[in-house]
Amino acid sequence: MKTIGSLYSLFLESNRDAFAQRHFVLAYHALSGAMHCALHLQDSAKLAEVEVSATEQLHDIQEQFSSSAPEQQEVNLYISLVQIIKTRRFLLQIKSTSK
């Protein structure tokens, strides 16, 4: 059985592979899985890593489709994920400072 930490790494690897193959929705779900692992571990560094990846991938998607209509579903998913991660990082920071 895999640990949450190893699942986190697996989700990030799956995200990179899916994104490289332009499977943006699948890549989003893998990043979401990595986010949930980081939250389970209460690891703000891992959560920050997921946020950086999500933000970079969002920008890449927007750039790739700048000459035509953006893939709105993918853009919306990534925007939502980045917002969720920012909120969860903030809540995790508050929780860790109130201990």
Secondary structure, 3 states (H helix, E strand, C coil): CCCHHHHHHHHHHHHHHHHHCCCHHHHHHHHHHHHHHHHHHCCHHHHHHHHHHHHHHHHHHHHHCCCCCCCHHHHHHHHHHHHHHHHHHHHHHHHHHCC
